């Protein structure tokens, strides 16, 4: 898992296993099972299941509850939240990629993202990065395609922590990455500075973003872009053969 996370932040990582699916489905609420059944694509149903089970098992450990009793709800803006009073408040974020999912929880706003390293559209950097950041792809000690995925993961984790998703352009975020520390500082126009930690995990990057400063008792919230839970976004199709993102 990413190094040097604040002690209040914990993570749960899951890989899909068909043999566990009946047990995992039994952990979901009735609303979650209904929503999962509404996805036409089997991969989308699997991703939803993995994300919810990762969150439920992580929160069950932290709240000393059975996973089925975890009060995981969806806010009016589409964000999954812990609908139980706690002091300080407990925040949650969910991400999935392929047959894997991760959940993060902590006593501060946070966001988690998980992205597999694979070729993406050659113009993705124009959607993702401010022109002042283009040189970062050459400075990072990894192939350019891999550096781009790392930047994507760091920015999307921060956008989740901000609870904007891709309604806020990734180009409004500026990255300063320290590969030796597996850390980044993310400056967001008009929204201050955020911290991020990352790790390469079996062909994928996992990143967690959180604000500077101590844990907070504010209202818990998290965003899961790209799912039926999340507000509508303009996330581009990141496949190599996809059309360039709008405006690229």
C-alpha positions as CSV (number, residue, x, y, z in Angstrom):
1,X,0.0,0.0,0.0
2,X,1.2,3.6,-0.4
3,X,3.8,4.7,2.1
4,X,3.5,7.3,4.8
5,X,-0.3,7.6,4.8
6,X,-1.8,9.4,7.8
7,X,-2.5,6.9,10.5
8,X,-6.3,7.5,10.3
9,X,-6.4,6.3,6.7
10,X,-6.7,2.6,5.9
11,X,-7.3,0.7,2.7
12,X,-8.8,-2.6,1.5
13,X,-7.8,-4.2,-1.8
14,X,-9.8,-7.0,-3.5
15,X,-9.3,-9.1,-6.6
16,X,-12.3,-10.8,-8.2
17,X,-12.8,-14.5,-7.3
18,X,-15.9,-16.2,-8.8
19,X,-15.9,-18.6,-5.8
20,X,-16.5,-15.8,-3.4
21,X,-19.2,-14.0,-5.4
22,X,-22.2,-15.6,-3.5
23,X,-20.8,-14.6,-0.2
24,X,-19.9,-11.1,-1.4
25,X,-23.4,-10.6,-2.9
26,X,-24.9,-11.5,0.4
27,X,-23.0,-8.5,2.0
28,X,-24.9,-6.0,-0.2
29,X,-27.9,-4.1,0.8
30,X,-31.2,-4.6,-1.0
31,X,-30.7,-1.3,-2.8
32,X,-27.1,-2.3,-3.8
33,X,-28.2,-5.6,-5.2
34,X,-31.0,-4.0,-7.2
35,X,-28.6,-1.4,-8.6
36,X,-26.0,-4.1,-9.5
37,X,-28.6,-6.1,-11.3
38,X,-29.4,-3.0,-13.4
39,X,-26.0,-3.0,-15.1
40,X,-26.2,-4.7,-18.5
41,X,-22.5,-5.5,-18.7
42,X,-21.1,-8.4,-16.5
43,X,-17.8,-6.5,-16.0
44,X,-19.7,-3.5,-14.7
45,X,-21.7,-5.6,-12.3
46,X,-18.4,-7.3,-11.1
47,X,-16.7,-3.9,-10.6
48,X,-19.7,-2.6,-8.6
49,X,-19.7,-5.7,-6.4
50,X,-16.0,-5.6,-5.7
51,X,-16.0,-1.9,-4.9
52,X,-18.9,-2.2,-2.5
53,X,-17.5,-5.3,-0.8
54,X,-14.1,-3.6,-0.4
55,X,-15.8,-0.7,1.3
56,X,-18.1,-2.8,3.5
57,X,-15.4,-5.1,4.8
58,X,-13.1,-2.1,5.4
59,X,-15.7,-0.1,7.3
60,X,-16.9,-3.2,9.1
61,X,-13.4,-3.5,10.6
62,X,-13.3,0.1,11.6
63,X,-16.8,0.3,13.0
64,X,-16.7,-3.2,14.6
65,X,-19.8,-4.2,12.7
66,X,-20.8,-7.1,10.4
67,X,-20.3,-6.0,6.7
68,X,-24.1,-6.3,6.2
69,X,-24.7,-3.8,9.0
70,X,-22.4,-1.1,7.7
71,X,-24.5,2.0,7.0
72,X,-23.1,2.6,3.5
73,X,-25.5,5.0,1.6
74,X,-25.5,7.2,-1.5
75,X,-25.7,11.0,-1.1
76,X,-28.0,13.0,-3.3
77,X,-25.0,14.0,-5.4
78,X,-24.2,10.3,-6.0
79,X,-21.4,10.0,-3.5
80,X,-21.2,6.9,-1.2
81,X,-21.1,8.0,2.4
82,X,-21.1,6.4,5.9
83,X,-24.5,7.3,7.2
84,X,-23.7,6.9,10.9
85,X,-22.5,9.5,13.3
86,X,-18.9,9.2,14.4
87,X,-16.4,11.5,16.0
88,X,-14.4,12.4,14.1
89,X,-16.4,11.8,10.9
90,X,-15.5,8.8,8.7
91,X,-15.0,9.3,5.0
92,X,-14.9,6.6,2.3
93,X,-13.8,6.4,-1.3
94,X,-14.0,3.5,-3.8
95,X,-12.1,2.7,-7.1
96,X,-11.9,-0.2,-9.4
97,X,-10.0,-1.2,-12.5
98,X,-10.4,-4.5,-14.3
99,X,-10.9,-7.4,-11.9
100,X,-9.6,-5.4,-8.9
101,X,-11.1,-2.8,-6.5
102,X,-9.9,-0.7,-3.6
103,X,-11.6,1.2,-0.8
104,X,-10.1,3.8,1.4
105,X,-11.5,5.2,4.7
106,X,-10.2,7.9,7.1
107,X,-11.2,10.8,9.3
108,X,-10.6,13.4,6.6
109,X,-11.8,14.0,3.1
110,X,-10.0,11.6,0.8
111,X,-10.0,10.0,-2.6
112,X,-8.6,6.8,-4.0
113,X,-8.0,5.8,-7.6
114,X,-6.7,2.6,-9.3
115,X,-5.6,2.5,-12.9
116,X,-3.9,-0.3,-14.8
117,X,-0.8,0.5,-16.8
118,X,-1.7,0.0,-20.5
119,X,-1.4,2.1,-23.7
120,X,-3.8,5.0,-23.8
121,X,-4.9,7.5,-26.5
122,X,-1.8,9.4,-27.6
123,X,-3.5,12.7,-27.0
124,X,-4.7,11.9,-23.4
125,X,-2.0,14.2,-22.0
126,X,-3.7,17.2,-23.6
127,X,-6.9,16.4,-21.6
128,X,-5.1,15.5,-18.4
129,X,-2.1,17.9,-18.0
130,X,-1.6,21.6,-18.1
131,X,1.0,22.6,-20.7
132,X,3.4,23.4,-17.8
133,X,3.2,19.8,-16.7
134,X,4.2,18.2,-20.1
135,X,7.8,18.0,-19.1
136,X,6.9,15.9,-16.0
137,X,6.3,13.0,-18.3
138,X,9.9,13.1,-19.4
139,X,11.3,13.7,-15.9
140,X,9.6,10.8,-14.1
141,X,11.8,7.6,-14.0
142,X,9.5,5.4,-16.0
143,X,8.3,5.0,-19.6
144,X,6.1,7.9,-20.8
145,X,2.9,5.8,-21.0
146,X,3.4,4.6,-17.4
147,X,4.1,8.2,-16.2
148,X,0.9,9.3,-17.8
149,X,-1.1,6.7,-15.9
150,X,0.6,7.7,-12.7
151,X,-0.4,11.3,-13.3
152,X,-3.9,10.3,-14.2
153,X,-4.2,8.2,-11.0
154,X,-2.9,11.1,-8.8
155,X,-5.3,13.6,-10.3
156,X,-8.4,11.5,-10.3
157,X,-7.8,10.5,-6.6
158,X,-7.6,14.3,-5.8
159,X,-10.7,15.0,-7.8
160,X,-12.6,12.4,-5.8
161,X,-11.3,13.9,-2.6
162,X,-12.5,17.3,-3.8
163,X,-15.9,15.7,-4.5
164,X,-16.0,17.2,-7.9
165,X,-15.1,14.3,-10.1
166,X,-14.3,15.3,-13.7
167,X,-16.7,18.2,-13.5
168,X,-13.5,20.0,-12.6
169,X,-10.9,19.8,-15.4
170,X,-7.8,17.8,-14.5
171,X,-5.8,20.6,-16.1
172,X,-6.7,22.9,-13.1
173,X,-4.5,20.6,-10.9
174,X,-0.7,20.9,-10.9
175,X,1.4,18.0,-9.8
176,X,4.8,18.0,-8.1
177,X,5.8,14.3,-7.9
178,X,8.6,12.9,-5.7
179,X,9.2,9.3,-7.0
180,X,11.7,8.4,-4.3
181,X,9.0,9.1,-1.6
182,X,6.1,7.8,-3.8
183,X,4.4,11.1,-3.0
184,X,3.0,14.1,-4.7
185,X,1.8,17.6,-3.8
186,X,-1.3,18.6,-5.8
187,X,-2.0,22.3,-6.2
188,X,-5.7,23.0,-7.2
189,X,-6.6,26.3,-8.6
190,X,-8.7,28.1,-6.0
191,X,-8.9,25.1,-3.7
192,X,-5.5,24.9,-1.9
193,X,-2.9,22.2,-1.8
194,X,-3.5,18.5,-1.4
195,X,-1.2,15.6,-0.6
196,X,-1.1,12.2,-2.4
197,X,0.7,8.9,-1.9
198,X,1.0,6.2,-4.5
199,X,2.3,2.7,-5.1
200,X,2.7,0.5,-8.2
201,X,0.7,-2.6,-7.5
202,X,1.0,-5.6,-9.9
203,X,0.8,-3.6,-13.1
204,X,-1.4,-0.8,-11.8
205,X,-1.1,2.4,-9.9
206,X,-3.0,3.0,-6.7
207,X,-3.1,6.6,-5.3
208,X,-4.7,8.1,-2.2
209,X,-5.2,11.9,-2.0
210,X,-6.1,13.9,1.1
211,X,-5.8,17.5,2.3
212,X,-3.0,19.0,4.2
213,X,-3.5,19.2,8.0
214,X,-5.1,17.0,10.7
215,X,-8.2,14.9,10.6
216,X,-11.5,16.8,10.6
217,X,-14.9,16.2,12.1
218,X,-16.6,17.6,9.0
219,X,-19.4,15.7,7.2
220,X,-18.1,12.5,5.6
221,X,-18.2,12.3,1.8
222,X,-16.5,10.6,-1.2
223,X,-17.0,10.4,-4.9
224,X,-16.7,7.4,-7.2
225,X,-16.5,8.8,-10.7
226,X,-17.4,6.6,-13.6
227,X,-20.2,4.7,-11.9
228,X,-24.0,4.9,-11.6
229,X,-23.4,6.3,-8.1
230,X,-21.5,9.4,-9.3
231,X,-22.6,12.7,-10.8
232,X,-22.4,12.8,-14.5
233,X,-18.8,13.5,-15.6
234,X,-16.9,14.0,-18.9
235,X,-14.4,11.2,-18.2
236,X,-12.8,10.4,-21.6
237,X,-12.6,7.0,-23.1
238,X,-9.0,6.0,-22.3
239,X,-8.7,3.1,-24.7
240,X,-5.8,3.4,-27.1
241,X,-8.1,3.2,-30.1
242,X,-10.6,5.7,-28.7
243,X,-11.3,9.1,-30.2
244,X,-9.3,11.9,-28.5
245,X,-11.1,13.5,-25.5
246,X,-13.2,16.6,-26.3
247,X,-11.0,19.6,-26.6
248,X,-7.8,17.8,-27.1
